[in-house]
Amino acid sequence: MENCSLCRCGSETVRASSTLLFTLSYPDGSNRLDVCNWTDGDEVQWGPARAEEEHGVYVYDLMATVVHILDSRTGGSLVAHIKVGETYHQRKEGVTHQQWYLFNDFLIEPIDKHEAVQFDMNWKVPAILYYVKRNLNSRYNLNIKNPIEASVLLAEASLARKQRKTHTTFIPLMLNEMPQVGDLVGLDAEFVTLNEEEAELRSDGTKSTIKPSQMSVARITCVRGQGPNEGIPFIDDYISTQEQVVDYLTQYSGIKPGDLDAKISSKHLTTLKSTYLKLRFLIDIGVKFVGHGLQKDFRVINLMVPKDQVLDTVYLFHMPRKRMISLRFLAWYFLDLKIQGETHDSIEDARTALQLYRKYLELSKNGTEPESFHKVLKGLYEKGRKMDWKVPEPEGQTSPKNAAVFSSVLAL
């Protein structure tokens, strides 16, 4: 290799070349690969890219670097620098440019190109340099195709040996019910804890997290958002796991010991891959998910869903700089429903979120009367503060809806 892609290799500071020129030649009948730095100001004598390749010349651009940040106390960490192309920025910001970004455990932020290619062997050691052939994408059809077929939503066998049809909690979609772009799907997910948080108490009394708790998705429910079967689940998957569950969080998840065990479970048990395929199909087809706290759910599930496909009732019924309101309180206040009594049930929660979304559209006149809806939210927060955000017991205070009816009766 001629002209190493890292210049000043003998010193403590090194720098990666932004562009490399690969030349494949055949002197004396033997192959030889020459690599040298190349700048956009340099000319390649063969002209167009195809002609260059005919002469064995290839231009590669640096697109990512991974560096090892040295730290004697912790053993160090890996940091990535990634060059994000024009397509992303044009879609997000309406401009066409490229930008380097830094990725680590805590943040993603734009950086200068020189920071991405400059290394210091005393503390910032290059581990990976990732080059991509120039104009490679323009030669191929990169239109995204959905490789997942609709059949993933049809009936499937359960892994649970003891499940009976009488225990089925959902009805699979029929072919004439297959979701279309913009269709509503109510979604709720429940989680269990695989590893407890490990923390230590510092000398100043503050807590330092050594290892955060690890959550795993245990149940995913999707209900129909429209049509004659609106509110009826078409997915209610319990996710089988071979890992040790340290806390089923039954009070909040409704998951009980044995529900995820194929030998004794009576639930519709599936693999994580099977459920992921269903969700991925729904995302790619363009449905809109309705739920409560979906942003957090999708983060733990580890799925990226476009913002315009998420209708989260946490934010629909939220005032800036105010607390988030629980699904239970919203259901009582707006729908006169008592949910999540002894435990949570994902079918009930998904249906309730759908009903709340319909209520939101009704109260806000499909979002056309924000001032009127703002008054509704003010009343919600005032009532919540008075009640300390607790739903009254059955024998206690009635919901606002019933109280209004009772007051009008007395007035008569």
C-alpha positions in Angstrom: 0.0 0.0 0.0 1.4 3.4 -1.0 0.7 6.6 0.9 -0.9 5.1 4.0 -4.4 6.4 4.7 -3.2 7.6 8.0 -0.6 10.4 7.6 2.0 11.3 10.2 2.0 7.7 11.5 5.2 8.1 13.3 3.9 10.8 15.7 1.3 10.6 18.4 -1.3 12.4 16.3 -2.7 10.8 13.2 -5.3 11.8 10.7 -7.5 9.7 8.4 -7.8 10.6 4.7 -11.3 11.6 3.7 -11.0 10.0 0.3 -8.8 7.2 -1.0 -8.0 6.3 -4.6 -7.6 2.6 -5.3 -5.7 1.7 -8.5 -5.6 -1.9 -9.6 -2.8 -2.6 -12.1 -1.3 -5.7 -13.7 2.5 -5.2 -14.1 4.3 -8.2 -15.5 1.0 -10.2 -15.3 0.7 -9.9 -11.5 -2.0 -8.0 -9.6 -1.0 -4.9 -7.7 -3.2 -2.6 -5.6 -2.1 1.0 -5.0 -3.9 3.1 -2.5 -3.3 6.8 -2.2 -5.0 9.9 -0.7 -7.2 11.8 -3.1 -8.9 15.2 -2.8 -11.9 16.5 -4.7 -9.6 19.0 -6.4 -7.5 16.2 -8.0 -8.4 15.0 -11.5 -8.8 11.4 -12.5 -7.5 11.2 -16.1 -10.1 8.6 -17.2 -13.1 10.7 -16.6 -16.5 9.1 -15.8 -16.8 6.5 -13.0 -17.5 3.6 -15.4 -14.4 4.5 -17.5 -12.4 4.8 -14.3 -13.3 1.3 -13.3 -12.5 0.0 -16.7 -9.0 1.2 -16.0 -9.0 -0.3 -12.5 -9.5 3.0 -10.6 -11.9 3.3 -7.7 -12.7 6.3 -5.4 -13.7 5.6 -1.8 -15.0 8.1 0.7 -14.7 7.9 4.4 -18.2 7.5 5.9 -17.5 6.3 9.5 -14.8 5.9 12.1 -14.9 4.1 15.4 -12.4 5.1 18.1 -11.4 3.7 21.5 -11.4 6.4 24.1 -8.7 5.3 26.7 -9.6 5.5 30.4 -7.6 3.7 33.0 -10.4 3.8 35.5 -13.2 2.3 33.4 -11.2 0.5 30.7 -12.3 3.0 28.1 -15.3 3.1 25.7 -16.0 3.1 22.0 -17.2 6.2 20.2 -18.5 6.3 16.6 -18.3 9.2 14.1 -20.8 8.8 11.2 -21.1 10.9 8.1 -24.9 11.3 7.5 -25.8 12.0 3.9 -27.9 14.6 2.1 -31.1 12.4 2.0 -31.6 12.5 5.7 -31.1 16.2 6.1 -33.3 17.0 3.1 -36.1 15.0 4.7 -35.7 16.4 8.2 -34.6 19.9 7.6 -35.3 20.7 4.0 -31.7 21.3 3.2 -29.1 19.3 1.2 -25.8 18.8 2.9 -23.7 16.2 4.7 -22.8 16.3 8.3 -20.6 14.3 10.7 -22.2 13.1 13.9 -20.8 11.7 17.1 -22.5 8.7 18.7 -21.8 7.4 22.2 -23.7 5.9 25.2 -25.2 9.3 26.1 -25.7 11.5 23.1 -25.8 12.1 19.4 -24.4 15.5 18.3 -23.1 17.1 15.2 -19.3 17.5 15.0 -16.7 19.1 12.7 -15.2 16.8 10.1 -11.7 17.3 11.5 -12.8 15.8 14.9 -14.0 12.7 13.1 -10.7 12.1 11.3 -8.2 13.4 13.8 -6.8 11.0 16.4 -4.4 11.2 19.4 -2.8 7.9 20.2 -2.5 9.0 23.9 -6.3 8.8 24.4 -8.2 8.5 21.1 -7.1 5.4 19.2 -8.7 4.5 15.8 -10.3 1.1 15.7 -12.3 1.1 12.5 -12.2 3.2 9.4 -15.2 2.6 7.1 -14.9 3.7 3.4 -17.7 3.4 0.8 -17.2 3.4 -3.0 -18.3 6.8 -4.4 -21.5 6.8 -6.5 -22.3 3.3 -5.4 -25.9 4.0 -4.5 -26.7 5.7 -7.8 -26.1 2.5 -9.7 -28.6 0.4 -7.8 -32.3 0.6 -7.1 -32.5 1.4 -3.4 -36.2 1.8 -3.1 -37.3 0.2 0.1 -39.4 -2.9 -0.4 -41.5 -4.6 2.2 -40.0 -8.1 2.4 -42.5 -9.2 5.1 -45.7 -10.6 3.7 -49.2 -10.0 5.2 -49.4 -13.7 6.1 -47.5 -12.9 9.3 -50.8 -11.5 10.7 -52.8 -14.6 10.0 -53.4 -17.4 12.4 -50.3 -19.1 13.9 -49.7 -21.9 16.3 -48.8 -21.2 19.9 -45.7 -22.5 21.5 -47.6 -23.2 24.7 -48.4 -26.8 25.1 -51.5 -26.3 27.3 -53.2 -23.5 25.3 -56.7 -24.3 24.3 -59.0 -22.4 21.9 -61.2 -21.5 24.8 -58.2 -19.5 26.2 -57.8 -17.5 23.0 -57.9 -13.7 23.7 -57.8 -12.5 20.1 -59.2 -13.1 16.6 -56.6 -13.0 13.8 -57.3 -10.7 10.9 -59.2 -12.0 7.9 -57.8 -11.3 4.4 -60.4 -8.6 3.8 -59.4 -6.9 7.1 -55.7 -6.4 6.2 -54.6 -2.9 7.4 -54.1 -0.1 4.9 -52.1 3.1 5.1 -53.4 5.4 7.8 -55.6 2.7 9.5 -55.7 3.0 13.3 -54.2 0.2 15.5 -54.5 0.3 19.3 -51.3 -1.0 20.9 -50.2 -1.7 24.4 -47.1 -3.6 25.6 -46.2 -5.1 29.0 -42.7 -5.7 30.3 -40.8 -7.8 32.8 -37.4 -7.2 34.5 -34.5 -9.5 33.6 -31.8 -7.8 35.7 -32.3 -5.5 38.7 -30.5 -2.1 38.8 -27.1 -2.2 40.4 -26.2 1.0 42.2 -23.9 2.3 44.9 -24.2 5.1 47.4 -21.5 7.8 47.1 -19.8 9.4 50.1 -21.9 12.6 49.5 -25.1 10.6 49.8 -26.0 10.5 46.1 -26.7 7.3 44.2 -24.5 6.2 41.3 -25.9 3.6 38.9 -23.4 0.9 38.1 -25.7 -1.1 35.8 -29.2 -0.1 34.9 -32.1 -2.5 35.1 -32.8 -4.6 31.9 -36.4 -4.8 30.8 -37.8 -7.3 28.3 -41.1 -7.2 26.4 -43.4 -9.9 27.6 -46.7 -9.1 26.0 -47.8 -7.1 22.9 -51.5 -6.5 22.1 -52.9 -4.9 18.9 -56.6 -4.1 18.5 -58.6 -3.1 15.5 -59.0 0.7 15.3 -61.9 0.8 12.9 -64.6 -1.3 11.2 -67.3 -3.5 12.6 -64.8 -5.3 14.8 -63.3 -2.1 16.3 -61.7 -2.8 19.7 -61.2 -6.6 19.1 -57.6 -7.7 19.4 -55.9 -9.3 16.4 -52.6 -9.7 18.1 -52.2 -10.8 21.8 -48.7 -12.3 21.9 -46.9 -13.4 25.1 -43.2 -13.5 24.3 -41.4 -16.7 25.3 -38.1 -16.1 27.0 -35.3 -18.5 28.0 -33.7 -15.8 30.3 -34.2 -15.7 34.0 -37.0 -13.2 34.9 -36.2 -11.5 38.3 -39.5 -9.6 38.5 -42.7 -10.1 36.6 -44.0 -6.7 37.7 -47.4 -8.4 37.9 -49.1 -5.4 39.5 -48.2 -3.3 36.5 -47.9 -5.8 33.7 -50.5 -8.5 34.5 -47.8 -11.1 33.7 -47.6 -14.0 36.1 -45.0 -16.6 36.7 -45.5 -19.4 34.2 -47.2 -17.2 31.5 -43.9 -17.1 29.5 -43.1 -20.8 30.0 -44.0 -23.0 27.1 -44.4 -26.0 29.3 -47.2 -24.6 31.6 -48.5 -21.5 30.0 -52.1 -21.3 28.7 -51.4 -18.1 26.8 -50.7 -17.6 23.1 -46.9 -17.9 23.3 -44.7 -16.8 20.5 -41.1 -16.0 19.8 -39.8 -12.4 19.9 -38.9 -12.7 16.2 -42.5 -13.7 15.2 -44.0 -10.7 17.0 -41.3 -8.3 15.6 -42.2 -9.4 12.1 -45.9 -8.5 12.8 -45.0 -5.1 14.2 -42.5 -4.4 11.4 -45.2 -5.3 8.8 -47.6 -2.9 10.4 -45.0 -0.1 10.6 -44.0 -0.6 6.9 -47.5 -0.7 5.7 -48.1 2.7 7.3 -50.7 2.2 10.0 -51.0 4.7 12.9 -50.5 3.3 16.4 -52.7 4.6 19.2 -51.6 4.0 22.7 -50.5 5.5 26.1 -46.8 5.9 26.6 -45.9 4.5 23.2 -42.7 6.5 22.9 -41.3 4.6 25.9 -42.8 1.3 24.8 -41.2 1.4 21.3 -37.8 2.4 22.9 -37.8 -0.7 25.1 -39.1 -2.9 22.3 -36.3 -1.5 20.2 -38.4 -0.5 17.2 -38.2 2.8 15.3 -41.6 4.1 14.3 -42.0 7.4 12.3 -43.5 10.2 14.5 -46.4 10.7 12.1 -47.4 7.0 12.8 -47.7 7.4 16.5 -50.7 8.9 18.3 -49.8 8.9 22.0 -52.6 9.9 24.4 -49.9 10.8 27.0 -49.1 13.9 24.8 -52.6 14.5 23.4 -53.9 15.2 26.9 -50.9 17.1 28.2 -50.2 20.7 28.9 -46.6 22.1 28.5 -44.5 22.0 31.7 -47.2 20.1 33.5 -47.2 16.5 34.7 -48.1 13.5 32.5 -51.4 12.0 33.3 -52.0 8.3 33.8 -54.3 6.3 31.5 -56.4 5.3 34.5 -57.2 8.9 35.4 -57.9 9.9 31.9 -60.2 7.0 31.4 -62.2 7.8 34.5 -62.3 11.6 33.8 -63.3 11.5 30.1 -64.8 8.0 29.6 -66.3 7.2 33.0 -64.3 4.0 33.0 -62.6 2.3 35.9 -59.6 0.4 34.6 -56.4 -1.1 36.0 -58.1 -2.1 39.3 -56.0 -4.9 40.7 -53.6 -5.2 37.7 -53.1 -4.0 34.2 -54.4 -5.7 31.1 -53.0 -4.8 27.8 -56.2 -5.4 25.8 -58.1 -3.1 28.1 -55.4 -0.5 28.0 -55.2 -0.6 24.1 -59.0 -0.3 23.8 -59.1 2.6 26.3 -56.4 4.5 24.4 -58.4 4.1 21.2 -61.5 5.5 23.0 -59.5 8.4 24.4 -58.2 9.2 20.9 -61.8 9.3 19.6 -62.7 11.6 22.6 -59.7 13.8 21.8 -61.0 14.2 18.2 -64.5 15.0 19.5 -63.3 17.6 22.0 -60.8 19.3 19.8 -63.1 19.1 16.7 -60.4 17.1 14.9 -57.7 19.5 16.2 -59.3 22.6 14.6 -60.3 24.2 17.9 -57.1 24.3 20.0 -58.3 27.1 22.3 -61.5 25.2 23.2 -59.5 22.1 23.9 -57.1 24.0 26.0 -60.0 24.9 28.3 -60.8 21.2 28.6 -57.2 20.4 29.6 -57.3 23.2 32.2 -60.4 21.6 33.8 -58.7 18.2 33.7 -55.6 19.5 35.5 -57.7 21.4 38.1 -59.7 18.3 38.9 -56.5 16.2 39.0 -54.9 18.5 41.6 -57.9 18.5 43.8 -58.1 14.7 43.8 -54.3 14.2 44.0 -54.6 12.4 40.7 -56.3 9.4 42.3 -59.4 7.7 40.9 -62.1 7.4 43.6 -63.1 4.0 45.0 -66.4 2.6 43.8 -68.3 3.8 46.9 -66.6 7.2 46.8 -66.9 10.2 44.5 -68.5 9.7 41.1 -66.8 10.7 37.9 -67.2 14.3 36.6 -69.5 12.9 33.9 -71.9 11.4 36.5 -71.5 14.4 38.8 -72.6 16.7 36.0 -75.7 14.6 35.4 -76.5 14.4 39.2 -76.2 18.2 39.5 -78.6 18.8 36.6 -81.1 16.4 38.2 -80.9 18.4 41.4 -81.4 21.6 39.5 -84.6 20.3 38.1 
